[in-house]
């Protein structure tokens, strides 16, 4: 049976190098990926690995609470994204147009555009990772281990890139959440007040509700007619 002590014991056995490698891959996936399932899974890994690093600097039970808050946030966003993807409106057809006259390979063209975009996004993610490594080597905090500073830098850099490279509320919101995770991890090494823990938890829930509202609103509004 899975218990609190068992979860804490498992987190304490994960090697630091492995955790950093998984965090870097997940953060790069958030920037490069377009699929909402992969993006939400990447943010779940962000919360879990941030909880792992938090066990090195704060009480383990508080770190676990932060991780559980992240899990609830991701569950909320998953349900919202799932419903939004099922209710997403289709692009309108031109008036009087015969469906057989439309290009048969329109879906293939969209897929080609999507696939042609991911190499650029992946390259940007790798460059952001290099910037995060460089920045973390120049930042020194007395009470924070170097691996925690590196994790914060990765989350900051990739979260901002994910926010800048999208116009979708869900993808942009996940980028904001990633930045908040990095800030939480950074600030926990400086201030460990329970009041701050509660406030950051409320901030996560407020951002998640805003993302859910905007995503649902976008899916429920029909696209405007683009034909005369």
N, C-alpha and C positions, 0 to 999 in steps of 0.2 A: 504494500500500500504506500502511495506517495505521500510523504509527510513534509512539514516545513524543515525539519532538521535534515531530511534526506536531500531536499533541494539545495540547501545551504552547503551541505557536504559536497554535492556534485559540483556546484559553482566554484568551490575552493580548490578542486582538483584540476580544473581546466588550465593548461599552460598559457602563460601570457602571450607568447609568440603566436600560438594557434588562435587565440582570441583576437589579436590585432589583425592577423591575416584574414580571418572570417569577416571582421568588421570592415576592413578595406574592400573586400570583394562585394559585400552587401551594399556599402555606400556607393561604389562604382555602378552596381546594378541599378540603384535608384536613379542615377543620372542617365544611364544609357538605355534603360528599359522604357517601353511605352505601355506595356501591359499592366493593368492596375493590380492584378493578382501578384505578380512578381514584385511590384513596388511596395505593396502592403506587407508582403513577406519580408522584404528587406528592412522595413521599419520595425517589424517584430524582432528581427535579429538585432537591430540597433538598441531596442529597449532591453533585450535579454543580456547583450554583451555590456551595455552600460551598467546594468545591475551587477554584473560580474566585477567590473572595475570599481564600482561603488563599495563592494565588500572589502576592498583594500584600504579604503579611507574613512568609511563611516560604519556604524553598527549594521550587522548583517540583516537584522529584521527590518530596518528602515530601507535598506537596499532592495529587499524583497518586496516591500510595499510599493516602492517606485516601479519595480518591474511589473507587478500585478496591475497597477494603474495603466501602464503602457499596454498591457494585454487587453484590458477593457476598452481602451481607446481604439486599438487595432480591430477588435471585434466589431465595434460600432461602425468603423469606416468600411470594413469588409461587407457588412450587411447593406450599408448605404450604396456602396459601389455596385454590389450585385443587383440590387433593385434598379439602380439607375441604368445599368447596362441593358437590362431587360426592357426598360421603358424608353430608351433613347429614340427620339424621332428620326425618321428617315429623311433624306434630302428630297425635296419636291421634284416632280417630273415636269417638264414643260407642258403647258396646256395643249391638248390635242395630240400629244406625241404618242406614237405607238411604241410600247415597250420593246418590240422587236427591232425598232430602229435605233435604240440606244446601243452604245458600244458594248460588245459582249465581254471585252477584256477590261472594263472599268474597274472591277475589283482587283484585277491583277496590276493595274496601273497604280492604284492606291497602295497595294501591298509593296510594289516596287519602290514607291516614294518612302514608305516607312522603313524598308530595309536599307535604302540608300542613306537614311539619316542616322542610323545607329552607329556606323563607324566614326562619324564626326563626334557624336555624343560620347562614345567610348574614349576617343582621344582626349576630349575635354576632361572627362573624369580622371584619366590617368595623369594629365597635367595638374589637375586639382590635387591629386594624391601626392604628387611631387612637391607642390607648394606646401601641403600640410606637413610633410616630413621635414622640409626646410624650416618652416616656422616653429615646429615643436622643438627643434634642436637649439633654437635661440631663446626659448622661453624657459625660465627657471623659477619654480615656486617652492619655497622651503618645505611646505607640508604636503606636497603633491608628488607622487612618483612620476618618473619620466614617461612610463607607458600610459598613464592616465592623461598626461598632457598631449601625447601623440593621438590618443583616441579622441580627445576633445577637438584637436585640430582637424582630424579627418571628418568628424561629424559637422563641424562648422563649414569647412570648405565644400564638401559634397552637398550639404543641405542648401547652401546658397546657390550652387550651380544648378541643382534640381529645380530651385525656385525660378531662376533666371531663364532656363531653357524650355519653359512650358507656359502655355496659356490656359491649361486645364485647372480648375479649382482643386481637384483631387491631387494631382501630381504636385502642384504648387504648395498645397497644404501639407503634404507629406514632407516636402523640403523644409517648410517652416518647423514642423515637428522635429525633424532631424537636427535643426539648429538649436531648438529648445532642449533636446536631449543632451547635446554637447554643452550648452550653457549650464544645465543642471549638474552634469558631471564635473564641470569646471568649478562651479560655485560651491558644490558640496565639500570640496577640499578646503574652502575658505570659511564657510559658514555652515554649521550643522544644526541650526535651530529647527525644532519641529514646526514652528510657525512657517518658516520658509519652505519646508517640505510640503506642508498643506497648501500653501499658496501656489507653488509650482505644479502640484497636482491639479488644482483648480484651473490653472492656465492651460494645461494639457487638455482637460475636458472642454474648456471653452473653445479652444482652437478646433478640437475634433467636432464639436457641435456646429461651428461655423462652416467647416469643410463639408459636413453632411448636408447642411442647409443649402449651400451654394451648389453642391453636386446634384442634389435633388431638383433644385430650381432650374439648373441648366438642362437636365434631362426632361423636365416637364414642359419647357417652352418650345413650341414648334419652330422649326427653322423658317426664316422669311423666304418668300418667293424670290428667286434670283432671275426669273425670266419675265419679259415684258408681257 
